[in-house]
Amino acid sequence: MNDGFRRFLVLLAVFCIAFLAVFVMRKIQGGNSLMDILTGRASGNGFESEEYTLRQKPSINLKDVEVLAAINAESAALVRAVVPSVVSIDTTGIRRERIRDLYGRTWVQPRAVQGQGSGVIVTKEGHVLTNHHVIQGTPRIRLTMHDGSVHSARVIGTDPNVDIAVLKIDSKGPFIPLKFGDSSKIEVGNTAFAIGSPFGLGTSVTEGKISAKKRPFSDSQVDLLQTSAAINPGNSGGPLINILGEIIGINSRIYSTNRDNPGFQGIGFAIPSNAAFKTMKDILDRGHPVRGFLGMAMEDLDPMTRREFGYEERAGVRITALVPDSPAMKAGLQKDDIVIRYKGEQIPSMRRLIALIQQSKVNEEVTLEIWREGAKHTLTATIGEADDFSKELLISEENKAQQRLDTQTILKAIGIVVRNPTEIERANDMRGIVITRIKPESKLKGKLLTGDIIHAINGRRVTTAQDFLARLAASASVQNTELTIQRGRSILHLTISPVRAE
């Protein structure tokens, strides 16, 4: 063996010993013992596989939870039956914004805005019910069905006071509608399912209970249902259904303490199905919502009035005036009567009674329980239509002078000054008219504020200051007049008593 080969073997041996030493050191650092290395149990990642045995049977026998199993299966069957009738709504509109540069130059720049909500098919012809606020000011509406098909839709009519809109799918049916349930038969504690497209994620189903009924809101003409079924942004307009798959409400709003990033906190609200159905039927039959009318001016009771009339009950509103030949007068109602109940429901406030009257069907016979001169009486009245009486009121001799009051005189008596929106305000999608001044002698001082925006009179939209003045004069001369007002982010309702000629 020559010296060169011997040196090669020595170097190879040194390399192998060094490699082995490094290998052993790394294994020991990885958590292996020298014995593990010698016996070949050392692993590359320092982990030895564990033996395990899985349980083969459930914790409880199916026979012991037959009711829960049936509920589970029935819930799934219910959802499968109703989701084909729920649609996702995507809206597109143009908002014109006023832009100002560093040099003070301004111009109007259009900007596309998008919205998202839900809806429910309610007729075979393809009519869809949703919220007014979902489609407000958006000319382009796209519906996505549960099967993924996309359809355009048009607006048939809306009612902002109830927050209901009726759409029509621009495709040939027939479609699969859901049946309306009777929201008056709902009980607190009933199971309810909210269906819609929260955050645009597609059809989602949440389950909860009816937490409360008749929740009043200042910007809604109807009292709402409260539910614990999760409702999030994007659920608006979708149906709240019962265990039969019937519509018992239209999901409308949530309660959230975070206005910038609202999310479900266990409290959601829905428009009762009876109110939604009436509004939809009016729109389909007449093209606009129909308001019931009795023709009486009212006011809430104060302690002085209670003492004056010897009336000690908490509920009730006082009649302060009657429209001649109105349904109220024909029913035998009189000035200073106190209305305690309407169709059996106790009346807590003037606002509630006005809402009940306006929601009643035209020509419907309603019962009113009243307090008159220390005794209770029950009268029956036939509901009229507000629009008809606004046009054809027969004014008594006492009110003829009042009828001759011009719009400026009535506005002066009310004590407010209004204007149309400016171009910049219109560019920012402002609708309605703006209050610019509240006169010191105004009886509405403290109730209205400068900068308030008036959107509607008696539930009908206001378009211009001139339109507002004319309609205010026609209404305020003979009846209570309800104004729908925006103040910041809040929507308020204010009732003005009839204006009397001096």
C-alpha positions as CSV (number, residue, x, y, z in Angstrom):
1,M,0.0,0.0,0.0
2,N,1.6,3.2,-1.1
3,D,1.7,6.4,1.0
4,G,-0.9,8.3,-1.2
5,F,-3.6,5.7,-0.8
6,R,-2.9,5.4,2.9
7,R,-3.4,9.2,3.3
8,F,-6.6,9.0,1.4
9,L,-8.0,6.3,3.8
10,V,-6.9,8.4,6.8
11,L,-8.7,11.4,5.4
12,L,-11.9,9.4,4.6
13,A,-11.9,7.9,8.1
14,V,-11.5,11.4,9.7
15,F,-14.4,12.7,7.5
16,C,-16.7,9.8,8.5
17,I,-15.9,10.2,12.2
18,A,-16.5,14.0,12.0
19,F,-19.8,13.4,10.1
20,L,-20.9,10.8,12.6
21,A,-20.1,13.2,15.5
22,V,-22.1,16.0,14.0
23,F,-25.0,13.7,13.3
24,V,-25.0,12.4,16.9
25,M,-24.8,15.9,18.3
26,R,-27.8,17.1,16.3
27,K,-29.9,14.1,17.3
28,I,-29.1,14.8,21.0
29,Q,-30.0,18.4,20.6
30,G,-33.2,17.4,18.9
31,G,-34.3,15.5,22.1
32,N,-33.0,12.0,21.3
33,S,-30.9,10.0,23.7
34,L,-27.8,8.1,22.8
35,M,-29.7,4.8,23.3
36,D,-32.4,6.0,20.8
37,I,-29.7,6.6,18.3
38,L,-28.0,3.3,18.8
39,T,-31.3,1.4,18.7
40,G,-32.5,3.2,15.6
41,R,-35.5,4.9,17.2
42,A,-34.3,8.4,16.6
43,S,-36.6,10.4,14.3
44,G,-35.7,13.2,12.0
45,N,-38.1,15.7,13.7
46,G,-37.6,14.5,17.3
47,F,-41.2,13.2,17.5
48,E,-42.2,9.6,18.0
49,S,-45.6,8.6,16.7
50,E,-48.1,7.8,19.3
51,E,-50.6,5.0,19.5
52,Y,-54.2,6.1,19.6
53,T,-57.7,4.5,19.7
54,L,-60.7,6.4,18.5
55,R,-64.2,6.0,20.0
56,Q,-66.5,4.1,17.6
57,K,-69.9,5.0,19.1
58,P,-71.6,8.4,19.8
59,S,-71.9,9.6,23.4
60,I,-75.7,8.9,23.4
61,N,-78.0,6.6,21.6
62,L,-80.1,8.1,18.8
63,K,-83.2,6.7,20.4
64,D,-82.6,8.9,23.4
65,V,-82.6,12.1,21.3
66,E,-85.3,11.3,18.7
67,V,-86.9,14.7,19.2
68,L,-83.7,16.7,18.7
69,A,-82.9,14.5,15.7
70,A,-86.3,15.3,14.2
71,I,-85.9,19.0,14.9
72,N,-82.5,18.9,13.2
73,A,-83.9,17.2,10.1
74,E,-87.0,19.4,10.0
75,S,-84.9,22.6,10.3
76,A,-82.8,21.5,7.3
77,A,-86.0,20.6,5.3
78,L,-87.5,24.0,6.1
79,V,-84.4,25.9,4.9
80,R,-84.3,23.8,1.7
81,A,-87.9,24.7,1.0
82,V,-87.6,28.5,1.5
83,V,-84.1,29.6,0.3
84,P,-85.1,29.4,-3.4
85,S,-87.4,32.3,-2.8
86,V,-84.8,34.6,-1.2
87,V,-82.7,36.9,-3.5
88,S,-79.6,38.9,-3.0
89,I,-80.0,42.6,-4.2
90,D,-77.1,44.6,-5.6
91,T,-77.8,48.2,-6.5
92,T,-75.8,50.8,-8.5
93,G,-76.4,54.5,-8.6
94,I,-74.6,57.8,-9.3
95,R,-73.8,60.3,-6.6
96,R,-72.7,63.8,-7.7
97,E,-70.1,65.2,-5.3
98,R,-69.0,68.9,-5.2
99,I,-65.2,69.0,-5.6
100,R,-63.0,72.0,-4.6
101,D,-59.3,72.3,-5.5
102,L,-56.5,74.3,-3.9
103,Y,-57.3,77.3,-6.0
104,G,-61.0,77.5,-4.9
105,R,-62.4,76.2,-8.2
106,T,-65.3,73.8,-7.8
107,W,-67.0,71.3,-10.1
108,V,-69.4,68.4,-9.8
109,Q,-67.9,65.0,-10.2
110,P,-70.1,61.9,-10.6
111,R,-69.2,58.9,-8.5
112,A,-70.6,55.4,-8.7
113,V,-72.1,54.1,-5.4
114,Q,-73.1,50.6,-4.7
115,G,-75.3,49.0,-2.2
116,Q,-76.3,45.5,-1.1
117,G,-79.3,43.9,0.6
118,S,-81.8,41.1,0.4
119,G,-85.3,40.5,-0.8
120,V,-88.0,37.8,-1.0
121,I,-90.2,36.6,-3.9
122,V,-93.9,37.0,-2.9
123,T,-95.7,36.3,-6.2
124,K,-95.4,33.8,-9.1
125,E,-95.1,36.7,-11.4
126,G,-91.8,37.7,-9.8
127,H,-92.7,40.5,-7.4
128,V,-90.1,41.0,-4.7
129,L,-90.5,42.6,-1.3
130,T,-87.5,44.4,0.2
131,N,-86.7,47.5,2.3
132,H,-87.1,51.0,0.8
133,H,-83.7,52.0,2.2
134,V,-82.1,49.1,0.2
135,I,-83.0,50.5,-3.2
136,Q,-83.4,54.2,-2.4
137,G,-81.9,56.4,-5.1
138,T,-80.4,53.5,-7.1
139,P,-81.7,53.2,-10.7
140,R,-79.9,50.0,-11.4
141,I,-81.0,46.9,-9.5
142,R,-79.6,43.4,-10.0
143,L,-81.1,40.3,-8.3
144,T,-79.1,37.1,-7.7
145,M,-81.2,34.0,-7.2
146,H,-80.3,31.1,-5.0
147,D,-79.4,29.0,-8.1
148,G,-76.8,31.7,-9.1
149,S,-78.8,33.2,-12.0
150,V,-78.8,37.0,-12.2
151,H,-81.8,39.2,-13.2
152,S,-82.5,42.9,-13.5
153,A,-85.5,44.4,-11.7
154,R,-87.5,47.6,-11.6
155,V,-89.3,49.4,-8.8
156,I,-93.1,49.2,-8.8
157,G,-93.5,51.4,-5.7
158,T,-92.2,52.2,-2.2
159,D,-93.4,53.4,1.2
160,P,-90.6,55.1,3.1
161,N,-92.7,55.4,6.3
162,V,-93.0,51.6,6.5
163,D,-89.6,51.0,4.8
164,I,-91.1,48.7,2.2
165,A,-90.4,48.6,-1.5
166,V,-92.0,46.4,-4.2
167,L,-89.8,45.3,-7.2
168,K,-90.6,43.3,-10.3
169,I,-88.1,40.8,-11.8
170,D,-87.5,41.6,-15.5
171,S,-87.6,38.0,-16.5
172,K,-90.4,35.6,-17.4
173,G,-91.6,33.3,-14.6
174,P,-93.1,31.5,-13.0
175,F,-91.2,32.1,-9.8
176,I,-91.4,30.4,-6.4
177,P,-93.0,32.7,-3.9
178,L,-93.3,32.4,-0.1
179,K,-96.6,32.7,1.7
180,F,-97.4,35.5,4.1
181,G,-98.0,34.5,7.7
182,D,-100.2,36.4,10.1
183,S,-97.9,38.5,12.3
184,S,-100.7,39.2,14.7
185,K,-100.6,35.6,15.9
186,I,-96.9,35.6,16.7
187,E,-96.0,35.0,20.3
188,V,-92.9,36.1,22.2
189,G,-90.7,33.0,22.4
190,N,-91.7,31.6,19.0
191,T,-88.8,30.3,16.9
192,A,-87.9,32.4,13.9
193,F,-85.4,32.1,11.0
194,A,-83.7,35.2,9.4
195,I,-82.6,34.6,5.8
196,G,-80.6,36.9,3.6
197,S,-77.1,37.8,2.3
198,P,-75.2,39.4,5.2
199,F,-72.1,41.3,4.0
200,G,-72.7,40.0,0.5
201,L,-71.7,36.5,1.4
202,G,-74.7,34.8,-0.2
203,T,-77.7,33.1,1.3
204,S,-77.3,32.6,5.0
205,V,-79.7,31.3,7.6
206,T,-79.8,32.2,11.3
207,E,-82.1,30.9,14.0
208,G,-83.5,32.7,17.0
209,K,-86.6,33.7,18.9
210,I,-89.2,36.4,18.8
211,S,-87.9,38.5,21.6
212,A,-90.6,41.2,21.7
213,K,-93.5,42.7,19.8
214,K,-94.5,46.2,19.0
215,R,-91.2,47.9,19.4
216,P,-91.8,51.6,18.4
217,F,-89.3,53.7,16.4
218,S,-89.5,57.4,15.7
219,D,-88.8,56.9,12.0
220,S,-91.2,54.0,11.4
221,Q,-94.9,54.2,11.0
222,V,-95.3,50.6,12.3
223,D,-94.1,49.0,15.5
224,L,-91.5,46.3,14.8
225,L,-90.8,42.7,15.8
226,Q,-87.7,42.1,17.8
227,T,-85.8,38.9,17.2
228,S,-82.6,37.2,18.5
229,A,-82.0,35.7,15.0
230,A,-78.7,37.2,13.8
231,I,-79.3,40.1,11.4
232,N,-76.3,41.9,9.9
233,P,-75.7,44.5,7.2
234,G,-76.9,42.9,4.0
235,N,-79.8,41.1,5.6
236,S,-82.1,44.1,5.2
237,G,-85.1,43.2,3.1
238,G,-84.8,39.5,3.6
239,P,-87.6,37.5,5.2
240,L,-88.1,36.5,8.8
241,I,-90.0,33.2,8.7
242,N,-91.8,30.9,11.1
243,I,-91.6,27.1,11.4
244,L,-94.0,26.7,8.5
245,G,-91.8,28.7,6.1
246,E,-94.3,31.6,6.1
247,I,-93.1,35.3,6.1
248,I,-93.8,36.8,9.5
249,G,-91.5,39.8,9.0
250,I,-89.2,41.7,6.7
251,N,-85.8,42.2,8.3
252,S,-85.2,45.9,8.6
253,R,-82.6,47.0,11.1
254,I,-80.2,46.0,13.9
255,Y,-79.3,47.5,17.2
256,S,-75.6,48.4,17.4
257,T,-73.5,50.6,19.6
258,N,-71.0,51.1,16.8
259,R,-72.4,53.2,14.1
260,D,-69.2,53.1,11.9
261,N,-69.0,49.3,12.0
262,P,-72.4,48.0,12.9
263,G,-72.8,44.4,13.7
264,F,-75.3,42.0,15.3
265,Q,-75.5,42.3,19.1
266,G,-78.4,40.0,19.8
267,I,-81.1,42.5,18.9
268,G,-82.6,42.7,15.4
269,F,-85.9,44.1,14.1
270,A,-88.3,43.2,11.4
271,I,-91.4,44.8,9.9
272,P,-94.5,42.7,10.8
273,S,-95.8,40.7,7.8
274,N,-99.3,42.2,8.1
275,A,-98.0,45.7,7.7
276,A,-95.7,44.7,4.8
277,F,-98.5,42.8,3.0
278,K,-100.9,45.8,3.3
279,T,-98.3,48.1,1.9
280,M,-97.5,45.8,-0.9
281,K,-101.1,45.2,-1.8
282,D,-101.8,49.0,-1.9
283,I,-98.8,49.5,-4.2
284,L,-99.8,46.7,-6.5
285,D,-103.5,47.9,-6.6
286,R,-103.0,51.6,-6.5
287,G,-99.4,52.4,-7.3
288,H,-98.9,54.0,-3.9
289,P,-99.6,53.4,-0.2
290,V,-103.1,54.1,1.0
291,R,-103.6,55.8,4.4
292,G,-106.7,55.3,6.5
293,F,-108.5,58.5,7.7
294,L,-111.0,59.4,10.4
295,G,-110.7,63.1,10.4
296,M,-109.9,64.3,14.0
297,A,-107.3,66.4,15.6
298,M,-105.8,65.0,18.7
299,E,-103.3,65.7,21.5
300,D,-101.6,63.6,24.2
301,L,-103.0,64.0,27.8
302,D,-101.1,66.1,30.3
303,P,-101.7,66.2,34.1
304,M,-103.8,69.4,33.8
305,T,-106.1,67.8,31.2
306,R,-106.5,64.7,33.3
307,R,-107.6,66.8,36.3
308,E,-110.0,68.9,34.2
309,F,-111.8,65.8,32.9
310,G,-111.5,63.7,36.0
311,Y,-109.7,61.1,34.0
312,E,-107.2,58.9,35.9
313,E,-106.2,56.2,33.5
314,R,-102.8,56.3,31.8
315,A,-103.9,55.4,28.3
316,G,-105.8,57.7,26.0
317,V,-105.6,60.7,23.7
318,R,-107.9,63.7,23.6
319,I,-109.9,64.8,20.5
320,T,-109.4,68.5,20.0
321,A,-111.3,69.0,16.7
322,L,-113.3,67.1,14.1
323,V,-113.4,67.5,10.3
324,P,-116.9,68.1,9.2
325,D,-118.6,65.1,7.5
326,S,-115.6,63.0,8.3
327,P,-115.9,59.4,9.4
328,A,-115.1,60.4,12.9
329,M,-118.0,62.9,13.0
330,K,-120.4,60.4,11.4
331,A,-119.4,57.8,14.0
332,G,-120.6,60.2,16.7
333,L,-117.2,61.2,18.1
334,Q,-117.1,64.7,19.7
335,K,-114.6,67.3,20.7
336,D,-113.0,66.5,24.1
337,D,-113.7,62.8,23.9
338,I,-110.7,60.7,25.1
339,V,-110.0,57.7,22.9
340,I,-108.9,54.8,25.2
341,R,-108.9,51.9,22.8
342,Y,-108.8,51.4,19.0
343,K,-109.9,48.0,17.7
344,G,-109.4,46.7,21.2
345,E,-105.8,48.0,21.5
346,Q,-105.0,50.4,24.3
347,I,-103.8,53.7,23.1
348,P,-100.6,55.0,24.8
349,S,-100.0,58.1,22.6
350,M,-101.4,60.2,19.8
351,R,-98.6,58.9,17.5
352,R,-99.7,55.3,18.1
353,L,-103.4,56.1,17.3
354,I,-102.5,58.0,14.1
355,A,-100.4,55.0,13.0
356,L,-103.2,52.6,13.7
357,I,-105.7,54.7,11.8
358,Q,-103.4,55.1,8.8
359,Q,-102.7,51.4,8.7
360,S,-106.4,50.5,8.8
361,K,-108.1,49.4,5.5
362,V,-110.3,51.8,3.7
363,N,-114.0,51.0,4.4
364,E,-113.1,48.9,7.4
365,E,-115.3,49.2,10.4
366,V,-113.4,49.9,13.6
367,T,-114.4,50.1,17.2
368,L,-113.3,53.0,19.5
369,E,-113.6,52.9,23.2
370,I,-113.9,56.5,24.5
371,W,-114.3,58.4,27.8
372,R,-117.0,61.1,27.7
373,E,-118.2,63.0,30.7
374,G,-117.2,60.4,33.2
375,A,-118.4,57.4,31.4
376,K,-117.0,54.9,28.9
377,H,-118.7,54.4,25.5
378,T,-118.0,52.2,22.5
379,L,-118.5,53.6,19.0
380,T,-118.0,52.2,15.5
381,A,-116.5,54.2,12.6
382,T,-115.8,53.4,9.0
383,I,-112.3,54.2,7.8
384,G,-112.0,56.6,4.9
385,E,-109.0,57.3,2.6
386,A,-106.8,60.2,3.5
387,D,-106.1,61.3,-0.1
388,D,-109.8,61.5,-0.9
389,F,-110.5,63.7,2.1
390,S,-107.6,65.9,1.4
391,K,-109.2,66.7,-2.0
392,E,-112.9,66.7,-1.1
393,L,-113.2,67.9,2.5
394,L,-116.5,69.8,3.2
395,I,-115.5,72.7,5.4
396,S,-118.1,74.1,7.8
397,E,-118.9,77.8,8.2
398,E,-116.5,78.0,11.1
399,N,-113.7,76.8,8.9
400,K,-114.5,78.6,5.7
401,A,-112.3,81.5,6.7
402,Q,-109.6,79.1,7.6
403,Q,-109.8,77.5,4.2
404,R,-109.3,80.9,2.6
405,L,-106.0,81.4,4.4
406,D,-103.1,81.5,1.9
407,T,-100.0,79.4,2.2
408,Q,-97.9,82.3,3.5
409,T,-100.5,83.0,6.3
410,I,-100.5,79.4,7.4
411,L,-96.7,79.2,7.3
412,K,-96.5,82.4,9.3
413,A,-98.9,80.9,11.9
414,I,-96.8,77.8,12.1
415,G,-93.7,80.0,12.4
416,I,-91.1,78.3,10.1
417,V,-89.3,79.4,7.0
418,V,-88.0,76.9,4.4
419,R,-86.0,76.7,1.3
420,N,-85.1,74.3,-1.5
421,P,-81.7,72.4,-1.3
422,T,-78.8,74.2,-3.0
423,E,-77.0,72.7,-6.0
424,I,-74.2,71.4,-3.7
425,E,-76.8,69.8,-1.4
426,R,-78.5,68.2,-4.4
427,A,-75.2,67.0,-5.7
428,N,-74.8,65.2,-2.4
429,D,-78.2,63.5,-2.8
430,M,-80.1,65.7,-0.3
431,R,-83.9,65.3,-0.8
432,G,-86.6,67.4,0.8
433,I,-86.6,71.0,1.9
434,V,-84.5,72.7,4.6
435,I,-85.8,74.8,7.6
436,T,-83.8,78.0,7.6
437,R,-85.6,79.8,10.5
438,I,-87.8,79.2,13.5
439,K,-89.7,82.3,14.5
440,P,-89.6,83.3,18.2
441,E,-93.5,83.1,18.3
442,S,-93.7,79.7,16.7
443,K,-95.6,77.1,18.6
444,L,-93.1,74.6,17.2
445,K,-90.1,76.3,18.9
446,G,-88.1,73.7,20.6
447,K,-89.6,70.9,18.5
448,L,-88.0,71.9,15.1
449,L,-84.5,73.2,14.6
450,T,-82.8,75.3,12.0
451,G,-81.2,72.9,9.5
452,D,-83.8,70.1,9.9
453,I,-84.8,68.6,6.5
454,I,-88.5,67.9,5.9
455,H,-88.9,64.8,3.7
456,A,-92.7,64.2,3.8
457,I,-96.1,65.5,4.7
458,N,-98.6,62.8,5.9
459,G,-96.3,60.1,4.5
460,R,-96.0,61.6,1.0
461,R,-92.7,62.9,-0.2
462,V,-92.0,66.7,-0.4
463,T,-90.2,67.7,-3.7
464,T,-90.0,71.6,-3.5
465,A,-90.6,74.4,-1.1
466,Q,-93.6,75.4,-3.2
467,D,-95.0,71.9,-3.0
468,F,-94.5,71.9,0.7
469,L,-96.3,75.2,1.2
470,A,-99.3,74.2,-0.9
471,R,-99.8,70.8,0.8
472,L,-99.1,72.2,4.3
473,A,-101.8,74.8,3.7
474,A,-104.3,72.2,2.5
475,S,-103.7,69.8,5.4
476,A,-102.9,72.1,8.4
477,S,-106.1,74.0,7.9
478,V,-108.4,71.0,8.7
479,Q,-106.5,68.2,10.3
480,N,-103.4,67.0,12.2
481,T,-100.4,67.1,9.9
482,E,-97.5,64.8,10.3
483,L,-94.0,65.9,9.1
484,T,-91.2,63.4,8.5
485,I,-88.0,65.1,9.5
486,Q,-84.3,64.3,9.2
487,R,-82.0,65.6,11.9
488,G,-78.5,64.5,11.4
489,R,-78.7,60.7,11.1
490,S,-82.0,60.5,12.8
491,I,-85.5,60.4,11.3
492,L,-88.3,62.0,13.4
493,H,-92.0,62.4,13.1
494,L,-93.8,65.5,14.3
495,T,-97.5,66.1,14.4
496,I,-98.8,69.7,13.9
497,S,-102.3,70.5,15.2
498,P,-104.7,72.3,12.8
499,V,-103.9,76.0,12.3
500,R,-106.8,78.3,13.3
501,A,-107.7,81.6,11.7
502,E,-107.6,84.5,14.1
